[in-house]
Amino acid sequence: MKIAITGTRGLVGRHLAKNLLDEGHRVTILGGNPEGCADGIRRHPNLSCHAVGESGGEALQKGLAGCDALAHCAAFPWQGKGNQGTINYPAAKTRLLMEAARRAGVQRVALAGFLRARPGCGIPWLENLWEAEEITRGAGMEHLVVKCGLVYGPGDDFVTPLAHGLAAWPLVVLPGNGGLPVRPVAVEEVTRLFRSFLVERRPRWRTVALTGPETVTLREAVERVAAAAGLRVTRLELPAGIRHTTAWIAEKVFRNPWVTPARLRVFAEPLDSPLPYGAFPPADLRPGIAFTAETLRKALPSEAVRETTGFPEPRPYRR
């Protein structure tokens, strides 16, 4: 099969591309280049890249020509490199992408959505993410919308920057002082569901909520990462206004802070259940990888991960 993927600089898109290439499929990266891929696939003969830029639908349609399926992984709320990421507003680009996919004859599309994206909540970025989900559902192609929350794995936006940040400075500020529930899900589980839909067409025409098998508080999740990395962690309990000020200062002063304004916004709500709805995946595709020290050690930064994601060696201050 020939499958197009967006968002390959992010966790899900990067791992999905590698898995599909390992199975012998052809992969086209939309809006990317091979240098942004992991070493294992950067020079793969079945990998091609199509620059899109700001030219819109015609360039997208050209890049999607001959593709059987599309995985839109660039709609996830945290996009960017290292700690310079920002909240993502993907609806407009999703509309262009779906229109181009339909004109190019793509048969099915999968979207990496967000667990708490919903309409009428008064939070613009969540409403925009919901609009991207609705655009995908109404695109007229076989679809799968996967609503994810906290996804972790090598080169992620949780374990990797948290370990780097704690290595430089063992203080952490958490939204809600860390008491909100989360259900971390391993990236392997997410890509397995995407692969099942893209290759085997199951499940289809559905919106699926994908969460891990265990509910923990955000505070417990941070403590488990610190323990797996052999690092100390001290949690600062601050009022909401001071938390955001502290995050803004940390992003300006420290080189590898975990607490940033964007992350405070992503983790400001519980990430253990979907809103407004989301079906369970089929029994054989439900996540079973536990959020343990063993699985966390696999996600901890290595030299290869640092090179791929752009995270430098931990240093306490910007230079």
Backbone bond lengths (Angstrom), bond angles and torsions (degrees), N, CA, C in turn:
res aa  C-N    CA-C-N  psi(-1)  N-CA   C-N-CA  omega(-1)  CA-C   N-CA-C  phi
1 M - - - 1.449 - - 1.531 110.17 -
2 K 1.324 114.57 157.20 1.457 120.58 173.11 1.522 107.59 -113.57
3 I 1.324 116.41 121.18 1.459 121.84 -172.71 1.524 109.29 -127.07
4 A 1.318 116.18 130.02 1.460 121.95 176.87 1.526 109.43 -94.50
5 I 1.327 116.75 144.14 1.460 121.82 -178.88 1.525 108.67 -135.63
6 T 1.329 116.20 136.01 1.459 121.52 169.14 1.527 108.40 -106.63
7 G 1.319 116.54 158.90 1.465 120.33 175.25 1.509 114.71 74.41
8 T 1.314 118.07 34.77 1.472 119.76 -177.79 1.529 112.68 -76.56
9 R 1.316 118.55 -5.02 1.461 119.89 171.94 1.522 110.38 -83.53
10 G 1.323 116.60 -12.46 1.449 121.32 177.21 1.516 111.16 -90.19
11 L 1.314 116.01 173.55 1.464 121.83 -173.68 1.523 112.32 -63.65
12 V 1.317 117.56 -54.37 1.469 121.16 -174.19 1.517 110.67 -66.60
13 G 1.329 117.79 -47.72 1.460 120.23 -178.29 1.513 112.98 -61.70
14 R 1.335 116.36 -39.83 1.471 121.04 -178.98 1.518 111.01 -64.79
15 H 1.335 116.50 -46.69 1.465 120.16 -178.61 1.529 111.57 -70.89
16 L 1.326 116.97 -36.46 1.460 119.76 178.71 1.523 110.52 -63.67
17 A 1.323 117.30 -43.52 1.467 120.22 179.11 1.524 111.08 -59.03
18 K 1.314 117.37 -44.69 1.467 120.70 -179.86 1.525 111.21 -62.89
19 N 1.332 117.28 -44.24 1.462 120.43 -179.04 1.520 111.89 -62.55
20 L 1.327 116.96 -42.79 1.464 120.16 -179.28 1.524 111.37 -67.99
21 L 1.330 116.82 -38.99 1.464 119.56 177.26 1.521 111.21 -65.36
22 D 1.330 116.94 -38.36 1.466 120.65 178.22 1.521 111.52 -62.22
23 E 1.335 117.16 -28.02 1.470 121.08 179.53 1.523 112.51 -85.37
24 G 1.337 116.99 -5.08 1.457 120.45 177.79 1.516 114.93 97.78
25 H 1.322 118.28 6.44 1.460 120.74 178.20 1.528 110.20 -79.55
26 R 1.312 116.14 159.04 1.458 121.95 173.61 1.526 108.58 -92.28
27 V 1.310 116.23 135.61 1.456 121.33 -176.06 1.521 109.54 -123.98
28 T 1.327 115.28 130.52 1.454 122.17 173.96 1.520 108.85 -112.20
29 I 1.317 116.78 123.17 1.458 121.63 177.37 1.523 108.31 -92.34
30 L 1.313 116.18 122.07 1.453 121.25 178.00 1.519 109.89 -91.65
31 G 1.324 115.71 124.64 1.450 120.01 176.35 1.501 114.54 76.07
32 G 1.308 117.63 22.16 1.463 120.19 -178.71 1.507 111.34 -135.63
33 N 1.321 115.73 -173.02 1.453 121.22 176.25 1.522 108.49 -146.65
34 P 1.316 118.21 156.76 1.460 120.66 -175.61 1.516 114.13 -58.27
35 E 1.331 118.17 -27.13 1.459 119.97 -177.80 1.525 111.92 -66.63
36 G 1.320 117.53 -19.13 1.454 120.10 177.98 1.515 113.18 -87.42
37 C 1.337 117.38 2.22 1.455 121.86 -177.85 1.523 110.66 -98.03
38 A 1.316 115.34 163.38 1.453 120.69 177.99 1.525 110.01 -66.14
39 D 1.327 115.25 158.43 1.463 120.56 -177.77 1.520 112.27 -56.10
40 G 1.350 117.00 -35.79 1.456 120.58 -174.98 1.513 114.57 -66.51
41 I 1.350 118.43 -18.42 1.465 119.67 -177.13 1.523 112.21 -125.70
42 R 1.319 117.69 -4.13 1.460 120.47 -171.38 1.518 112.34 -55.90
43 R 1.341 116.78 -39.10 1.469 120.48 -178.08 1.534 111.47 -113.94
44 H 1.308 116.32 27.41 1.468 120.12 -179.36 1.531 109.74 -67.40
45 P 1.332 117.82 134.48 1.478 119.86 -177.03 1.520 113.85 -64.98
46 N 1.340 118.22 -21.87 1.462 120.78 -179.29 1.525 112.50 -94.09
47 L 1.333 117.41 7.77 1.461 121.44 -179.82 1.521 109.90 -101.66
48 S 1.320 115.63 130.60 1.461 121.21 174.07 1.520 108.82 -133.25
49 C 1.314 116.10 155.50 1.460 121.48 -178.14 1.515 109.22 -127.39
50 H 1.328 114.88 143.21 1.453 120.28 -179.84 1.519 108.44 -129.14
51 A 1.320 116.48 112.76 1.460 120.74 178.69 1.518 109.75 -71.39
52 V 1.322 115.68 135.23 1.463 120.91 -177.88 1.513 111.06 -112.40
53 G 1.331 117.05 -44.54 1.450 120.76 -178.41 1.516 111.52 62.04
54 E 1.312 116.96 -142.07 1.459 122.40 -179.57 1.524 111.87 -106.37
55 S 1.349 116.92 15.74 1.461 119.51 -173.16 1.514 113.47 -76.70
56 G 1.338 117.11 -16.10 1.458 119.30 171.62 1.505 115.13 87.53
57 G 1.360 114.86 -147.22 1.453 122.74 -164.81 1.510 115.97 -61.31
58 E 1.330 118.33 -40.91 1.459 119.70 -176.73 1.516 111.62 -63.41
59 A 1.329 116.54 -42.74 1.464 119.68 178.31 1.522 110.82 -65.91
60 L 1.324 117.20 -38.78 1.464 120.10 177.51 1.524 110.97 -64.21
61 Q 1.331 116.73 -44.30 1.462 120.15 -179.56 1.521 111.20 -61.97
62 K 1.324 116.71 -38.34 1.463 119.89 177.14 1.520 110.93 -64.28
63 G 1.340 116.77 -41.58 1.458 119.93 179.37 1.520 113.20 -68.02
64 L 1.332 116.94 -27.78 1.469 121.36 -178.70 1.528 112.92 -89.21
65 A 1.306 118.11 -4.00 1.465 121.05 -178.13 1.523 110.61 -57.81
66 G 1.317 116.31 128.45 1.460 122.09 178.00 1.515 114.80 82.26
67 C 1.326 118.22 -1.35 1.471 120.89 -179.73 1.525 110.87 -81.06
68 D 1.317 115.83 138.20 1.463 121.05 177.25 1.525 111.61 -83.03
69 A 1.327 116.32 -31.47 1.459 120.02 -173.94 1.524 109.42 -149.66
70 L 1.331 114.35 161.57 1.460 121.71 -179.69 1.518 109.49 -133.25
71 A 1.328 116.52 132.62 1.463 122.80 172.76 1.516 107.82 -112.80
72 H 1.323 116.05 111.36 1.468 121.34 -177.99 1.526 107.97 -95.48
73 C 1.321 115.74 95.51 1.473 121.83 -177.18 1.523 112.23 -104.04
74 A 1.333 117.45 6.63 1.458 120.85 -178.14 1.519 112.23 -94.70
75 A 1.349 117.97 9.12 1.459 120.97 -179.21 1.521 112.03 -97.65
76 F 1.331 117.65 -2.22 1.462 120.77 -178.51 1.528 109.02 -65.26
77 P 1.346 119.01 148.31 1.464 120.26 -168.82 1.515 116.00 -63.37
78 W 1.332 118.62 -31.15 1.469 120.15 -178.85 1.508 108.67 -101.18
79 Q 1.326 116.55 113.62 1.451 120.87 178.15 1.514 108.73 -128.28
80 G 1.313 116.32 140.22 1.457 119.77 177.91 1.503 110.86 143.14
81 K 1.324 115.32 -179.23 1.452 120.94 -176.60 1.516 108.94 -114.51
82 G 1.324 115.95 126.34 1.444 119.90 -179.36 1.509 110.83 63.35
83 N 1.326 116.76 -139.97 1.450 121.46 -179.66 1.521 112.61 -89.40
84 Q 1.313 117.75 9.23 1.456 119.78 179.72 1.523 111.43 -94.08
85 G 1.325 118.63 15.00 1.451 122.43 -179.92 1.516 111.96 -70.95
86 T 1.330 115.33 161.36 1.449 121.35 178.87 1.517 108.91 -134.99
87 I 1.323 115.96 165.68 1.456 120.24 173.33 1.520 108.91 -65.02
88 N 1.322 116.29 137.66 1.448 122.73 -174.16 1.530 110.50 -97.57
89 Y 1.334 116.63 137.25 1.462 123.06 174.13 1.530 107.22 -119.98
90 P 1.338 118.41 90.71 1.464 120.76 -164.96 1.525 116.05 -96.20
91 A 1.339 120.19 -0.21 1.461 120.28 -168.82 1.526 112.65 -61.20
92 A 1.329 117.47 -47.07 1.462 119.89 -176.48 1.527 111.52 -62.15
93 K 1.331 117.14 -44.63 1.464 120.28 179.58 1.527 111.26 -68.87
94 T 1.340 116.40 -33.55 1.466 119.34 177.61 1.516 110.74 -64.38
95 R 1.335 117.47 -39.34 1.474 120.53 178.74 1.533 110.60 -62.46
96 L 1.331 116.94 -45.92 1.466 120.14 177.44 1.521 111.10 -60.55
97 L 1.323 116.07 -41.85 1.464 121.00 -176.90 1.519 111.24 -65.52
98 M 1.333 117.79 -44.56 1.462 121.14 -178.84 1.514 111.74 -67.35
99 E 1.335 117.02 -38.43 1.467 119.49 177.16 1.528 110.63 -64.42
100 A 1.330 116.70 -42.05 1.464 120.50 178.62 1.520 110.98 -65.46
101 A 1.338 117.14 -40.01 1.469 120.92 179.65 1.528 111.10 -63.44
102 R 1.322 116.28 -41.02 1.464 119.32 179.46 1.522 111.16 -65.06
103 R 1.338 116.21 -42.94 1.467 119.17 179.29 1.527 111.76 -67.51
104 A 1.339 116.97 -30.33 1.461 120.35 -179.33 1.523 112.75 -81.54
105 G 1.322 117.73 -5.05 1.462 120.85 178.14 1.517 114.28 82.51
106 V 1.324 118.00 21.98 1.461 121.13 176.30 1.529 108.77 -65.74
107 Q 1.318 116.55 136.38 1.468 120.59 -173.21 1.516 113.49 -85.32
108 R 1.324 118.32 -34.46 1.459 120.10 -176.44 1.527 110.50 -150.67
109 V 1.328 113.89 151.00 1.464 120.55 -175.78 1.519 109.14 -133.75
110 A 1.328 115.57 141.24 1.462 122.31 175.92 1.517 108.46 -122.69
111 L 1.330 115.96 140.58 1.455 121.67 -178.41 1.520 110.28 -123.53
112 A 1.330 116.28 132.13 1.462 120.88 171.36 1.523 107.65 -86.96
113 G 1.342 115.77 97.80 1.454 121.56 -179.82 1.520 111.16 -92.50
114 F 1.329 114.81 -166.00 1.450 120.05 -176.26 1.522 109.47 -125.96
115 L 1.330 115.63 140.59 1.453 122.85 -172.38 1.527 112.57 -55.39
116 R 1.315 118.35 -37.48 1.467 121.66 -173.28 1.522 113.61 -105.62
117 A 1.317 119.15 8.36 1.460 121.32 176.85 1.515 109.66 -63.67
118 R 1.331 116.50 130.64 1.463 120.45 -175.49 1.522 109.34 -163.27
119 P 1.350 117.32 159.31 1.466 120.41 -179.94 1.528 110.90 -86.88
120 G 1.326 115.22 157.70 1.448 121.39 170.63 1.509 115.77 62.81
121 C 1.326 118.13 25.57 1.467 120.40 -177.47 1.524 112.27 -94.50
122 G 1.339 116.30 -8.52 1.452 119.34 -179.88 1.513 114.67 80.39
123 I 1.328 117.30 4.77 1.463 121.60 178.47 1.532 106.76 -111.80
124 P 1.339 118.14 106.03 1.474 120.86 -169.69 1.520 115.09 -53.61
125 W 1.336 118.23 -43.26 1.466 118.56 -175.04 1.526 111.56 -70.49
126 L 1.337 118.05 -32.29 1.462 120.06 176.17 1.524 110.70 -71.23
127 E 1.324 117.38 -38.62 1.461 120.46 177.31 1.522 110.69 -66.01
128 N 1.339 117.50 -35.99 1.450 120.81 178.10 1.522 111.33 -68.10
129 L 1.334 117.19 -39.62 1.460 120.69 176.00 1.521 110.96 -63.91
130 W 1.326 116.89 -38.56 1.471 120.54 176.77 1.528 110.11 -62.52
131 E 1.326 116.99 -41.09 1.460 120.68 178.17 1.526 110.58 -60.52
132 A 1.332 117.21 -39.79 1.470 120.34 177.17 1.527 110.73 -62.48
133 E 1.337 117.23 -39.47 1.463 120.53 176.75 1.530 110.76 -63.30
134 E 1.336 117.01 -44.63 1.461 121.11 -179.80 1.524 111.28 -63.77
135 I 1.321 117.41 -38.57 1.463 120.70 177.20 1.521 110.30 -61.09
136 T 1.316 116.90 -41.96 1.468 120.95 178.96 1.521 111.14 -65.47
137 R 1.327 116.38 -44.76 1.471 119.80 179.95 1.528 112.10 -63.72
138 G 1.323 117.15 -30.63 1.458 120.09 -177.64 1.512 114.33 -99.31
139 A 1.312 118.34 14.97 1.466 121.34 -174.83 1.521 113.68 -77.68
140 G 1.335 118.00 -10.89 1.454 120.53 178.00 1.516 114.53 84.31
141 M 1.328 117.48 11.06 1.459 122.08 176.57 1.519 109.30 -119.10
142 E 1.332 116.32 159.03 1.461 118.43 172.07 1.517 108.45 -54.69
143 H 1.331 116.45 133.16 1.451 117.87 -174.33 1.519 111.70 -138.67
144 L 1.329 113.84 159.49 1.462 122.97 170.02 1.526 106.62 -141.71
145 V 1.331 116.14 121.71 1.459 121.72 174.15 1.519 107.39 -105.53
146 V 1.321 116.73 119.01 1.463 121.81 -178.29 1.521 108.18 -106.09
147 K 1.342 116.16 110.40 1.460 121.06 179.77 1.526 108.35 -89.09
148 C 1.331 115.88 108.69 1.471 122.50 -178.04 1.526 109.85 -108.34
149 G 1.322 115.25 158.64 1.449 121.02 174.57 1.510 110.65 -115.20
150 L 1.325 116.17 -104.36 1.462 122.12 179.01 1.526 108.89 -90.05
151 V 1.337 116.63 106.02 1.462 122.94 178.67 1.527 107.75 -105.60
152 Y 1.330 116.41 130.55 1.460 119.59 -178.52 1.523 110.84 -127.96
153 G 1.321 114.82 156.92 1.462 121.69 179.88 1.517 109.14 164.95
154 P 1.330 117.88 178.27 1.470 120.74 -179.18 1.522 112.07 -57.11
155 G 1.326 115.78 124.96 1.456 120.45 179.47 1.514 113.86 78.56
156 D 1.346 117.65 25.96 1.461 120.78 -175.95 1.525 111.94 -83.65
157 D 1.335 115.80 -171.90 1.457 121.72 179.06 1.524 111.35 -109.09
158 F 1.329 116.58 19.33 1.465 120.04 176.76 1.524 110.45 -126.89
159 V 1.325 117.23 -68.39 1.461 120.91 -176.74 1.533 110.77 -64.77
160 T 1.324 117.19 -46.13 1.462 120.74 -175.42 1.529 112.66 -61.27
161 P 1.342 119.82 -56.20 1.464 118.14 179.94 1.520 113.15 -69.25
162 L 1.345 117.66 -28.76 1.461 119.27 177.95 1.523 110.17 -65.98
163 A 1.331 117.76 -45.31 1.460 120.83 178.77 1.524 111.29 -62.64
164 H 1.336 117.09 -41.74 1.456 120.44 177.69 1.523 110.92 -63.97
165 G 1.327 115.61 -43.88 1.457 118.85 -178.78 1.517 112.68 -64.42
166 L 1.344 117.12 -42.94 1.459 120.89 -179.96 1.524 111.78 -68.67
167 A 1.331 116.26 -31.13 1.459 119.02 177.87 1.523 111.00 -65.52
168 A 1.332 116.43 -30.32 1.456 119.92 -179.88 1.517 112.33 -90.66
169 W 1.329 116.95 -33.14 1.461 120.87 -173.91 1.529 107.74 -156.39
170 P 1.325 119.92 112.27 1.468 122.00 -170.05 1.518 115.09 -81.40
171 L 1.333 117.22 28.31 1.455 121.53 178.43 1.522 109.10 -110.30
172 V 1.324 117.73 140.19 1.452 121.11 179.48 1.520 109.34 -138.79
173 V 1.320 115.00 139.25 1.460 122.58 175.72 1.518 107.53 -112.16
174 L 1.326 117.66 128.24 1.455 122.14 -174.68 1.528 111.05 -118.32
175 P 1.326 117.42 142.08 1.464 119.51 173.89 1.517 110.59 -63.95
176 G 1.329 115.93 140.79 1.459 119.21 -177.54 1.507 112.03 63.32
177 N 1.345 116.85 17.86 1.468 123.17 -176.32 1.519 112.89 56.35
178 G 1.346 115.76 25.08 1.460 121.02 172.12 1.503 115.69 85.17
179 G 1.334 118.14 8.34 1.459 119.07 -175.92 1.509 115.56 -89.47
180 L 1.338 118.24 -6.13 1.463 120.50 -177.37 1.531 110.91 -74.89
181 P 1.342 117.57 142.34 1.470 120.19 -178.13 1.521 112.54 -78.67
182 V 1.323 116.11 144.99 1.458 123.34 175.00 1.528 108.46 -136.98
183 R 1.318 115.58 155.67 1.472 121.07 175.18 1.531 107.62 -128.18
184 P 1.325 117.19 85.09 1.467 120.32 -175.45 1.526 111.40 -62.12
185 V 1.323 115.60 136.91 1.461 121.08 179.46 1.527 108.78 -122.78
186 A 1.330 116.17 134.88 1.466 121.58 -179.46 1.524 110.31 -70.83
187 V 1.320 116.22 144.09 1.456 120.33 -177.92 1.524 111.13 -61.72
188 E 1.334 117.66 -28.14 1.468 119.90 177.50 1.527 111.86 -59.89
189 E 1.331 116.13 -35.44 1.465 120.46 179.69 1.529 110.77 -69.68
190 V 1.318 116.32 -37.38 1.461 120.30 -179.23 1.526 110.39 -68.58
191 T 1.321 116.53 -47.64 1.460 119.33 -178.72 1.535 111.40 -67.23
192 R 1.329 117.32 -30.21 1.471 119.88 177.01 1.527 111.00 -63.55
193 L 1.341 116.64 -40.74 1.463 120.42 178.33 1.523 110.56 -68.16
194 F 1.335 116.83 -43.55 1.462 119.76 177.44 1.519 110.82 -59.44
195 R 1.314 116.23 -45.72 1.458 120.14 -178.00 1.530 111.18 -61.69
196 S 1.332 117.08 -40.70 1.459 121.24 -179.86 1.527 110.98 -59.88
197 F 1.322 116.54 -41.88 1.464 119.48 179.69 1.521 111.21 -72.02
198 L 1.323 117.17 -47.54 1.459 120.58 -174.46 1.524 112.49 -65.16
199 V 1.321 116.84 -37.66 1.470 121.17 -175.07 1.528 111.90 -97.91
200 E 1.329 117.03 -42.72 1.465 120.77 -173.78 1.526 113.84 -103.78
201 R 1.327 117.17 -5.25 1.466 123.36 179.03 1.531 112.59 62.76
202 R 1.322 116.24 36.72 1.452 119.96 174.69 1.527 110.47 -146.15
203 P 1.338 115.84 137.06 1.470 128.29 -10.58 1.529 109.85 -75.88
204 R 1.305 118.15 161.13 1.455 120.75 179.76 1.523 110.29 -137.90
205 W 1.333 114.73 162.84 1.461 122.24 -176.01 1.529 110.87 55.03
206 R 1.313 116.90 39.32 1.454 119.29 -175.49 1.528 112.01 -138.04
207 T 1.332 114.42 156.86 1.460 122.73 168.48 1.521 106.79 -111.24
208 V 1.328 116.43 118.04 1.460 121.85 -171.89 1.521 109.66 -116.05
209 A 1.322 116.26 134.03 1.465 121.62 173.17 1.523 108.45 -94.29
210 L 1.317 116.25 124.71 1.461 120.51 -177.09 1.524 109.28 -118.36
211 T 1.315 115.72 108.25 1.461 122.03 178.44 1.522 108.92 -128.97
212 G 1.317 115.93 160.66 1.457 121.14 -178.85 1.516 112.37 -72.20
213 P 1.332 117.60 171.52 1.462 121.77 -174.80 1.523 114.43 -77.76
214 E 1.347 118.44 -8.29 1.461 120.49 -174.57 1.523 110.75 -132.08
215 T 1.337 115.36 138.14 1.462 120.91 175.33 1.527 109.56 -98.00
216 V 1.335 115.69 126.72 1.463 122.00 176.27 1.519 107.23 -133.44
217 T 1.307 117.35 164.69 1.459 119.49 171.57 1.520 108.98 -80.80
218 L 1.323 115.71 159.69 1.459 119.66 177.53 1.521 109.78 -60.06
219 R 1.315 116.86 -36.74 1.466 121.18 177.23 1.523 110.85 -60.17
220 E 1.339 117.32 -45.76 1.469 120.51 178.66 1.525 111.04 -64.25
221 A 1.335 117.19 -37.94 1.461 120.12 179.18 1.526 110.72 -62.29
222 V 1.330 116.90 -43.41 1.464 121.06 178.94 1.525 110.31 -63.81
223 E 1.318 117.02 -42.58 1.465 120.57 -179.46 1.525 111.13 -65.04
224 R 1.329 117.90 -34.90 1.469 119.90 178.54 1.521 111.00 -68.54
225 V 1.322 116.72 -39.04 1.461 119.53 177.65 1.520 109.74 -63.87
226 A 1.326 117.29 -44.67 1.459 120.83 179.78 1.523 111.03 -61.23
227 A 1.334 116.95 -43.47 1.464 120.60 179.93 1.525 111.12 -63.89
228 A 1.334 117.06 -42.22 1.465 120.50 -179.95 1.519 111.40 -64.30
229 A 1.349 116.56 -32.26 1.464 120.68 -179.78 1.516 112.58 -88.94
230 G 1.345 117.07 -5.06 1.456 120.07 -177.81 1.519 112.43 69.80
231 L 1.327 117.35 35.22 1.453 121.98 -176.75 1.525 110.97 -116.30
232 R 1.313 116.11 153.20 1.461 120.92 173.72 1.530 109.59 -83.73
233 V 1.329 115.48 151.59 1.455 119.76 175.04 1.524 108.93 -141.60
234 T 1.310 116.18 132.56 1.461 122.72 175.11 1.523 107.46 -122.14
235 R 1.312 115.30 123.55 1.461 120.45 -176.68 1.524 109.91 -94.28
236 L 1.338 114.90 128.98 1.454 121.02 176.61 1.526 109.47 -97.15
237 E 1.318 117.32 123.36 1.460 121.48 176.87 1.521 108.38 -95.46
238 L 1.331 115.63 113.26 1.460 121.51 -175.17 1.520 110.37 -130.10
239 P 1.323 118.87 150.65 1.463 121.12 172.22 1.523 110.44 -60.27
240 A 1.340 115.68 157.18 1.464 120.45 -173.18 1.526 112.36 -55.57
241 G 1.334 117.79 -46.48 1.458 119.81 -178.27 1.508 112.92 -61.58
242 I 1.328 116.34 -40.65 1.465 119.89 179.50 1.528 110.74 -71.15
243 R 1.344 117.52 -32.87 1.468 120.22 176.61 1.524 110.55 -58.02
244 H 1.326 116.56 -47.22 1.467 119.76 -177.44 1.522 111.14 -68.16
245 T 1.315 117.29 -36.70 1.470 119.66 176.11 1.522 110.62 -64.71
246 T 1.328 115.51 -43.03 1.465 120.26 178.56 1.524 111.00 -61.79
247 A 1.336 116.55 -41.17 1.468 120.46 179.21 1.522 110.77 -63.38
248 W 1.330 116.49 -41.21 1.464 120.03 -179.57 1.522 110.13 -64.07
249 I 1.328 116.63 -43.63 1.464 120.88 179.50 1.526 110.60 -65.33
250 A 1.345 116.49 -43.10 1.467 120.26 -178.91 1.520 111.16 -60.40
251 E 1.329 116.90 -39.98 1.461 120.39 -179.33 1.527 111.29 -66.22
252 K 1.346 116.59 -31.33 1.457 120.24 -179.46 1.524 112.24 -82.00
253 V 1.326 117.07 -33.54 1.462 120.94 -170.32 1.526 112.58 -94.57
254 F 1.361 116.46 -47.51 1.454 120.44 -174.40 1.519 111.28 -90.06
255 R 1.309 114.40 152.26 1.457 118.22 -177.94 1.527 112.23 -81.50
256 N 1.308 117.92 -37.40 1.470 120.80 -176.90 1.526 111.70 -126.47
257 P 1.322 120.01 55.53 1.464 118.46 -179.64 1.521 110.92 -74.62
258 W 1.332 115.21 145.15 1.468 116.92 171.86 1.514 110.02 -83.93
259 V 1.306 117.32 -39.91 1.456 120.20 -178.88 1.527 109.58 -80.52
260 T 1.326 115.83 117.71 1.459 123.16 176.34 1.525 107.36 -135.72
261 P 1.324 118.63 160.48 1.463 119.47 178.10 1.524 113.55 -55.91
262 A 1.343 117.01 -39.48 1.464 119.66 -179.12 1.527 111.11 -65.22
263 R 1.336 117.40 -41.98 1.464 119.19 -179.49 1.527 111.70 -68.30
264 L 1.311 117.08 -35.69 1.465 118.84 176.84 1.521 110.53 -60.71
265 R 1.310 117.20 -35.68 1.466 120.54 179.39 1.525 111.50 -71.99
266 V 1.335 116.98 -40.53 1.467 119.93 179.81 1.525 111.25 -64.27
267 F 1.342 116.75 -39.89 1.458 121.10 -175.89 1.525 113.03 -96.76
268 A 1.319 117.45 19.40 1.460 120.66 -178.71 1.519 112.86 -80.28
269 E 1.339 118.30 -9.50 1.453 122.69 179.95 1.526 109.88 -125.19
270 P 1.337 117.29 158.08 1.472 119.41 175.52 1.524 110.50 -58.73
271 L 1.324 116.74 139.92 1.461 121.70 178.47 1.525 109.53 -119.93
272 D 1.338 114.89 49.95 1.460 120.00 179.11 1.517 113.39 -119.25
273 S 1.335 118.46 -9.92 1.465 120.98 -177.68 1.524 108.84 -153.04
274 P 1.342 117.58 152.72 1.465 120.66 -175.05 1.525 112.17 -85.62
275 L 1.312 115.25 153.45 1.455 123.04 168.86 1.523 107.17 -131.80
276 P 1.348 119.35 141.88 1.461 125.54 -8.18 1.526 113.78 -80.90
277 Y 1.348 116.47 -14.95 1.459 119.34 179.20 1.521 109.13 -160.22
278 G 1.314 115.06 169.21 1.465 121.91 177.10 1.514 108.17 175.64
279 A 1.325 116.43 123.72 1.459 120.92 -178.12 1.528 110.21 -79.34
280 F 1.349 115.21 159.26 1.454 119.65 172.58 1.525 108.77 -73.63
281 P 1.325 118.43 146.53 1.466 119.71 172.65 1.520 110.20 -70.50
282 P 1.329 118.49 166.60 1.465 120.18 175.14 1.527 110.95 -54.68
283 A 1.325 115.86 153.46 1.467 120.90 -173.06 1.524 112.61 -54.10
284 D 1.338 117.39 -39.66 1.462 119.69 -176.59 1.522 112.78 -76.85
285 L 1.335 117.54 -6.22 1.457 121.18 179.74 1.528 112.47 -113.98
286 R 1.324 116.85 7.66 1.458 119.65 179.00 1.526 109.94 -77.93
287 P 1.318 116.75 139.98 1.474 120.28 -176.30 1.527 112.16 -61.18
288 G 1.331 114.96 140.72 1.457 120.74 177.96 1.524 113.35 -134.49
289 I 1.334 117.33 -2.43 1.463 120.49 -179.68 1.524 109.05 -78.31
290 A 1.325 116.52 120.86 1.462 121.23 -176.35 1.528 111.13 -78.92
291 F 1.312 115.21 153.46 1.469 123.11 179.49 1.523 107.98 -87.34
292 T 1.328 115.77 74.93 1.464 121.89 -173.56 1.520 110.88 -115.31
293 A 1.336 115.60 172.92 1.465 120.68 179.16 1.526 110.61 -59.44
294 E 1.333 116.92 -37.99 1.468 120.29 -178.58 1.524 111.46 -63.49
295 T 1.335 117.11 -47.64 1.461 119.18 -179.27 1.530 110.87 -71.11
296 L 1.323 117.17 -31.93 1.461 119.94 179.35 1.525 111.50 -69.00
297 R 1.324 117.04 -35.75 1.468 118.84 179.12 1.527 110.96 -63.20
298 K 1.329 116.72 -31.65 1.464 119.92 177.42 1.525 111.31 -68.00
299 A 1.337 115.96 -24.89 1.460 120.40 -178.43 1.514 113.21 -92.24
300 L 1.337 117.27 -8.49 1.464 120.05 -177.79 1.520 110.76 -67.61
301 P 1.332 117.22 149.81 1.473 120.91 -176.37 1.524 112.59 -59.41
302 S 1.309 115.14 134.90 1.462 122.13 171.54 1.517 107.21 -119.13
303 E 1.324 117.13 175.38 1.458 119.21 179.03 1.519 110.80 -60.01
304 A 1.358 116.81 -39.64 1.464 120.06 -179.40 1.517 111.15 -65.71
305 V 1.338 116.30 -40.02 1.451 119.95 179.39 1.525 110.63 -65.64
306 R 1.335 117.10 -41.04 1.455 119.86 179.65 1.528 110.58 -60.60
307 E 1.329 115.66 -40.70 1.459 119.34 -178.94 1.524 110.98 -66.47
308 T 1.341 116.65 -41.41 1.455 120.96 -175.81 1.516 112.08 -72.40
309 T 1.328 117.67 -42.54 1.460 121.39 -173.42 1.509 113.24 -89.50
310 G 1.322 117.85 -14.66 1.445 119.93 -179.64 1.510 114.44 88.38
311 F 1.344 118.63 3.73 1.456 120.41 177.60 1.524 109.28 -76.08
312 P 1.309 117.42 125.51 1.470 119.66 178.69 1.511 111.32 -82.69
313 E 1.307 115.13 177.54 1.459 119.85 171.72 1.523 109.57 -60.76
314 P 1.331 118.14 143.57 1.459 119.17 -178.60 1.521 112.72 -58.46
315 R 1.319 115.97 126.31 1.465 122.49 171.38 1.525 106.89 -135.25
316 P 1.305 117.49 140.67 1.454 118.88 -171.85 1.512 114.31 -69.37
317 Y 1.326 119.50 -31.87 1.453 120.31 -173.53 1.524 110.84 -130.70
318 R 1.330 114.54 153.64 1.462 119.01 173.58 1.517 110.28 -68.45
319 R 1.322 115.65 151.60 1.473 119.55 177.16 1.522 109.93 -113.57
